[in-house]
């Protein structure tokens, strides 16, 4: 219903636009100069008044309809859900919806079948009422807007106000989303810190949430807070990220310098897209490459010189992750280096500097803020990576700085804690939100550092 309604609204939008343009030309007898606004603005005005109210109704109904229908189902079939807890009631409603739309459920009975029939009937009635209401709004808006078109009608002002409101709403989405993410992390983390002391979490050196309740059961307590130490996860995250940036930074930066100042146009036209293809490879493919090729190669090389290399190591994960983020460094650095004015290069050459001296002493210092931003973006990307770490570094929360041993990261543990059916009031599950908040703070600190560097070294060129 939602997709069909959107397609119909799109058709009405296009039709109303052309009708509005034609109407604007007709009211002035073809003398467009007599109009206050261009015919295109009159067409846009008619399209807005015909489609926007109906679209807003459709959007609100798509948000509210599930809750309204669930409430009606629960009130109609109160006997079927009497005595059920919240998870069982939600499962009942979910199965009823699935049966109503022809889905397959694991278990069904007469109560679910009856609820499904009621749901299908209510949904069909709601769709008819929604269609009728949208039709009335569209026809009413089309008729009213058509009559409003006149030579002195300020259609441009109406359209610009609507566009301004749309731009403000789009700008607010990012801010509201960020606030929502931060608040959700903070509230759930506060619940976690009610069960586990803050300093035990931030400065603890032992991470084993699977055993959180084993010791508690033996001692009669609620939670064994000593197994929620995040230091091993932070250490593993930073170790793998350090290895990745040590691989990506020099390769990416040297590739950017070559492509921007040394490569010919044909070479650049081929090499840059090929290099950027690395950014489009799914991370699971990198994970396979790390687990099946890089890790065995490192283990074999280590054994040949007498070193003990784990089959899952931070070195293998870090190297492959570094290969993955090379395009982030090279592409952004290349764009920044190319943005340095040619006059600086020419002035350096005029003073007798070689090309390499010009790059080292003029171009790179001028492009330093952009290069630092590229490196910070690559580091943030590496910190948030999960699949490569799972497949190449493992799940062991070891507190070590030895890159030849198995480690794990914050993101991997977040995924591990939230896999499967979880109780969201237990410390084990709430620990994922605390880890998310910790990771958010780390990346925020990196971004603030990058902004300070950019502000300090930024220069303006004519």
Secondary structure as GFF3:
##gff-version 3
##sequence-region A 1 462
A	DSSP	alpha_helix	2	27	.	.	.	ID=ss1
A	DSSP	three_ten_helix	32	34	.	.	.	ID=ss2
A	DSSP	alpha_helix	39	76	.	.	.	ID=ss3
A	DSSP	alpha_helix	78	81	.	.	.	ID=ss4
A	DSSP	alpha_helix	86	100	.	.	.	ID=ss5
A	DSSP	alpha_helix	110	148	.	.	.	ID=ss6
A	DSSP	alpha_helix	155	195	.	.	.	ID=ss7
A	DSSP	alpha_helix	198	203	.	.	.	ID=ss8
A	DSSP	three_ten_helix	209	211	.	.	.	ID=ss9
A	DSSP	alpha_helix	214	219	.	.	.	ID=ss10
A	DSSP	three_ten_helix	225	227	.	.	.	ID=ss11
A	DSSP	alpha_helix	231	257	.	.	.	ID=ss12
A	DSSP	pi_helix	258	262	.	.	.	ID=ss13
A	DSSP	alpha_helix	265	276	.	.	.	ID=ss14
A	DSSP	three_ten_helix	277	280	.	.	.	ID=ss15
A	DSSP	alpha_helix	283	289	.	.	.	ID=ss16
A	DSSP	pi_helix	290	294	.	.	.	ID=ss17
A	DSSP	alpha_helix	295	304	.	.	.	ID=ss18
A	DSSP	alpha_helix	314	338	.	.	.	ID=ss19
A	DSSP	alpha_helix	342	350	.	.	.	ID=ss20
A	DSSP	alpha_helix	355	358	.	.	.	ID=ss21
A	DSSP	pi_helix	359	363	.	.	.	ID=ss22
A	DSSP	alpha_helix	364	383	.	.	.	ID=ss23
A	DSSP	alpha_helix	387	392	.	.	.	ID=ss24
A	DSSP	alpha_helix	410	418	.	.	.	ID=ss25
A	DSSP	alpha_helix	427	457	.	.	.	ID=ss26
###
